[in-house]
Amino acid sequence: MTGLDTFLLGSVASLVAGLGTGLGGLAIYAVRRMTTALETLLMSLAAGIMLAASAFSLLVPALEAAEPDVGPVGAGLVASAALLLGAGAFWAAHRYIPHEHFFKGREGQELLHVRRLWLFVLAIAIHNFPEGLAVGAGFGGDDQARSMALATGILIQNMPEGFIVAMALVALGNARRAAFLVALLTGMVEPIGGLLGAGAVAFVEPLLPWALGFAAGAMLFVIGGEMIPETHRKGYESRATFGLLLGFCLMLMLDQSL
């Protein structure tokens, strides 16, 4: 494919994956109440999908892309360095961008006169950006089937995330329509990340392993720093662990099937 083809595919795929939050948000019209046990299962399922996607759809292609130029050991170093850069970048985002988690509370720099709703939106946006980056960068490799598996996996994991966000906003007193629209809009951060990731690998080919590793590091930071701690603080640790394993297996099957 040409660089333009890669750019267009990565951008469109990240947009479709981002719509998953809106699809999940629609469920608030059918489900009237979210239990803690269900929320734990859904969030851990999403974490498992992201974890497997980071490994199979990002880090493995990053190693394969770097190895012809720098050898096996060099490829490992490139992927590791890119991973740490991605994690570090999103650690900085969490530290300095004001946002609020539904259970962990407020993080980042304090800003006056910012509505709590928008702090929640910023928190989800920070989480969704690396997913879009991952999908966009993923289409820079030679294995388009693996890239489709990555985009499909992110789409699926966005659904429970969108549902959780919408239900939490309803619990805070927001109307269901507003909660759905916010859930949908948080997913629209992903195409922005997709544009950057797809553009980086489409037009600057040596950046491919770095972009893939960076996206993996950002996703792993979100999983290890936010999602797993959130799911293990509510008294359902075993449910959360098996939910993560189930999500991991689901993404593994997607990767193998596609």
C-alpha positions as CSV (number, residue, x, y, z in Angstrom):
1,M,0.0,0.0,0.0
2,T,1.0,3.6,-0.5
3,G,1.6,5.9,2.4
4,L,-1.7,7.6,1.7
5,D,-3.6,4.3,1.7
6,T,-2.1,3.5,5.1
7,F,-3.0,6.9,6.4
8,L,-6.6,6.7,5.2
9,L,-7.1,3.1,6.5
10,G,-5.6,3.9,9.9
11,S,-7.6,7.1,10.3
12,V,-11.0,5.5,9.3
13,A,-10.3,2.4,11.5
14,S,-9.6,4.6,14.5
15,L,-12.9,6.5,13.9
16,V,-14.9,3.2,13.7
17,A,-13.2,1.9,16.8
18,G,-14.0,5.1,18.7
19,L,-17.7,4.8,17.9
20,G,-17.6,1.7,20.2
21,T,-18.1,4.0,23.2
22,G,-21.3,5.3,21.7
23,L,-22.6,1.8,20.9
24,G,-21.9,0.9,24.5
25,G,-23.5,4.0,25.8
26,L,-26.8,3.1,24.1
27,A,-27.2,0.3,26.6
28,I,-28.2,2.8,29.3
29,Y,-31.6,2.9,27.7
30,A,-32.0,-0.8,28.4
31,V,-30.2,-1.2,31.7
32,R,-31.6,0.9,34.6
33,R,-28.9,0.1,37.2
34,M,-25.2,-0.8,37.1
35,T,-24.0,-3.2,39.9
36,T,-20.5,-3.0,41.2
37,A,-19.9,-6.6,40.2
38,L,-21.0,-6.1,36.6
39,E,-18.9,-2.9,36.3
40,T,-15.9,-4.7,37.6
41,L,-16.3,-7.5,35.1
42,L,-16.8,-5.2,32.1
43,M,-13.9,-3.0,33.0
44,S,-11.5,-5.9,33.5
45,L,-12.7,-7.5,30.3
46,A,-11.7,-4.3,28.5
47,A,-8.4,-4.3,30.2
48,G,-7.7,-7.8,29.1
49,I,-8.5,-7.0,25.5
50,M,-6.1,-3.9,25.6
51,L,-3.4,-6.0,27.3
52,A,-3.5,-8.7,24.5
53,A,-3.7,-6.0,21.8
54,S,-0.6,-4.3,23.2
55,A,1.3,-7.5,23.0
56,F,0.2,-9.3,19.8
57,S,-0.9,-6.3,17.7
58,L,1.6,-3.7,18.7
59,L,4.8,-5.0,20.3
60,V,5.2,-8.1,18.1
61,P,4.9,-6.1,14.9
62,A,7.2,-3.5,16.4
63,L,9.9,-6.1,16.9
64,E,9.3,-7.5,13.4
65,A,9.6,-4.1,11.8
66,A,12.8,-3.2,13.7
67,E,14.7,-6.5,13.4
68,P,15.8,-6.2,9.7
69,D,17.6,-2.9,10.5
70,V,19.0,-3.4,13.9
71,G,19.0,-7.2,14.6
72,P,17.1,-9.1,17.3
73,V,18.7,-7.4,20.3
74,G,18.4,-4.0,18.8
75,A,14.8,-4.6,18.0
76,G,14.2,-5.5,21.6
77,L,15.9,-2.3,22.7
78,V,13.9,-0.1,20.2
79,A,10.6,-1.6,21.3
80,S,11.5,-1.3,25.0
81,A,12.6,2.3,24.6
82,A,9.5,3.2,22.6
83,L,7.3,1.5,25.2
84,L,8.9,3.5,28.1
85,L,8.5,6.7,26.1
86,G,4.8,6.0,25.6
87,A,4.3,5.2,29.2
88,G,6.2,8.2,30.3
89,A,4.2,10.5,28.0
90,F,0.9,9.4,29.5
91,W,2.2,9.4,33.0
92,A,2.9,13.1,32.4
93,A,-0.6,13.6,30.9
94,H,-2.1,12.0,34.1
95,R,0.1,14.2,36.3
96,Y,-0.5,17.6,34.7
97,I,-3.9,17.4,32.9
98,P,-6.8,17.9,35.4
99,H,-9.2,15.0,35.3
100,E,-11.3,12.9,37.7
101,H,-11.9,9.2,38.0
102,F,-15.3,7.8,39.1
103,F,-13.7,6.0,42.0
104,K,-10.1,7.2,42.4
105,G,-11.0,10.8,42.5
106,R,-9.4,13.9,41.1
107,E,-5.9,13.9,39.6
108,G,-3.6,16.4,37.7
109,Q,-3.2,20.1,38.3
110,E,-6.1,21.8,40.1
111,L,-8.1,24.2,38.0
112,L,-10.9,26.4,39.4
113,H,-14.3,26.6,37.9
114,V,-14.1,23.3,36.0
115,R,-17.3,21.3,36.2
116,R,-16.9,17.8,37.5
117,L,-18.5,16.4,34.4
118,W,-15.8,17.8,32.2
119,L,-13.1,16.4,34.5
120,F,-14.6,13.0,33.9
121,V,-14.6,13.6,30.2
122,L,-11.0,14.5,30.3
123,A,-10.2,11.3,32.2
124,I,-11.8,9.1,29.5
125,A,-10.2,11.2,26.8
126,I,-6.8,10.6,28.2
127,H,-7.6,6.8,28.2
128,N,-9.0,6.8,24.7
129,F,-6.2,8.7,23.0
130,P,-3.6,5.9,23.1
131,E,-6.1,3.5,21.8
132,G,-6.7,5.6,18.7
133,L,-2.9,6.1,18.3
134,A,-2.5,2.3,18.5
135,V,-5.1,1.6,15.8
136,G,-3.7,4.3,13.5
137,A,-0.1,3.1,13.9
138,G,-1.1,-0.5,13.6
139,F,-2.0,-0.1,9.9
140,G,1.6,0.9,9.1
141,G,2.7,-2.8,9.2
142,D,2.6,-5.4,6.5
143,D,0.0,-7.6,8.2
144,Q,-3.3,-5.9,7.5
145,A,-5.3,-8.8,9.0
146,R,-3.5,-8.2,12.4
147,S,-4.3,-4.5,12.1
148,M,-8.0,-5.3,11.5
149,A,-7.9,-7.6,14.6
150,L,-6.4,-4.7,16.6
151,A,-9.1,-2.3,15.4
152,T,-11.9,-4.8,16.1
153,G,-10.5,-5.5,19.6
154,I,-10.4,-1.8,20.5
155,L,-14.0,-1.4,19.1
156,I,-15.2,-4.3,21.4
157,Q,-13.4,-3.0,24.5
158,N,-14.8,0.5,23.9
159,M,-18.4,-0.8,24.3
160,P,-18.2,-1.7,28.0
161,E,-16.2,1.4,28.6
162,G,-18.9,3.6,27.0
163,F,-21.6,1.9,29.0
164,I,-19.7,2.3,32.3
165,V,-19.1,6.0,31.6
166,A,-22.7,6.7,30.6
167,M,-24.1,4.8,33.6
168,A,-21.8,6.6,36.0
169,L,-22.9,10.0,34.6
170,V,-26.5,9.0,35.0
171,A,-25.7,8.1,38.7
172,L,-24.3,11.6,39.1
173,G,-27.7,13.1,38.1
174,N,-27.2,13.7,34.4
175,A,-30.0,12.9,31.9
176,R,-29.6,9.7,29.9
177,R,-29.4,11.5,26.6
178,A,-26.6,13.7,27.9
179,A,-24.8,10.7,29.3
180,F,-25.0,8.9,26.0
181,L,-23.7,11.9,24.1
182,V,-20.8,12.3,26.5
183,A,-19.9,8.6,26.1
184,L,-20.1,9.0,22.3
185,L,-17.9,12.1,22.3
186,T,-15.2,10.6,24.5
187,G,-14.7,8.0,21.8
188,M,-14.2,10.7,19.2
189,V,-10.8,11.4,20.8
190,E,-9.6,8.2,19.2
191,P,-9.6,9.4,15.6
192,I,-7.3,12.3,16.7
193,G,-4.8,9.7,18.0
194,G,-5.5,7.6,14.9
195,L,-4.5,10.5,12.6
196,L,-1.2,11.0,14.4
197,G,-0.4,7.4,14.5
198,A,-1.3,6.7,10.9
199,G,0.4,9.8,9.7
200,A,3.6,8.9,11.5
201,V,4.0,5.5,10.1
202,A,2.5,6.2,6.6
203,F,4.9,9.0,5.7
204,V,8.0,8.4,7.9
205,E,8.5,4.6,7.5
206,P,11.4,4.3,10.0
207,L,9.0,5.5,12.7
208,L,6.9,2.4,12.5
209,P,8.5,0.3,15.3
210,W,8.8,3.5,17.5
211,A,5.1,4.4,16.9
212,L,3.9,0.9,17.6
213,G,6.0,0.6,20.8
214,F,5.0,4.1,21.9
215,A,1.3,3.2,21.5
216,A,1.8,-0.1,23.4
217,G,3.5,1.7,26.3
218,A,0.7,4.3,26.5
219,M,-1.9,1.5,26.6
220,L,0.0,-0.5,29.2
221,F,0.3,2.6,31.4
222,V,-3.5,3.0,31.3
223,I,-4.1,-0.7,32.0
224,G,-1.5,-1.0,34.9
225,G,-1.9,2.4,36.3
226,E,-5.6,2.9,36.1
227,M,-7.8,0.0,35.0
228,I,-6.4,-2.9,37.1
229,P,-6.2,-0.8,40.3
230,E,-9.8,0.4,39.7
231,T,-11.2,-3.1,39.2
232,H,-9.3,-4.5,42.2
233,R,-10.4,-1.9,44.8
234,K,-14.1,-2.9,45.1
235,G,-14.0,-6.4,46.7
236,Y,-14.3,-8.4,43.5
237,E,-10.6,-9.3,42.9
238,S,-11.2,-12.8,41.6
239,R,-14.0,-11.6,39.2
240,A,-11.7,-8.8,37.9
241,T,-8.8,-11.3,37.4
242,F,-10.9,-13.7,35.4
243,G,-12.5,-10.9,33.5
244,L,-9.1,-9.7,32.4
245,L,-8.1,-13.3,31.4
246,L,-11.4,-13.6,29.4
247,G,-10.7,-10.3,27.6
248,F,-7.1,-11.4,26.9
249,C,-8.4,-14.7,25.4
250,L,-11.0,-12.9,23.3
251,M,-8.3,-10.7,21.8
252,L,-6.0,-13.7,21.3
253,M,-8.8,-15.4,19.3
254,L,-9.5,-12.3,17.3
255,D,-5.8,-12.0,16.4
256,Q,-5.6,-15.7,15.4
257,S,-8.9,-15.7,13.5
258,L,-8.4,-12.6,11.4
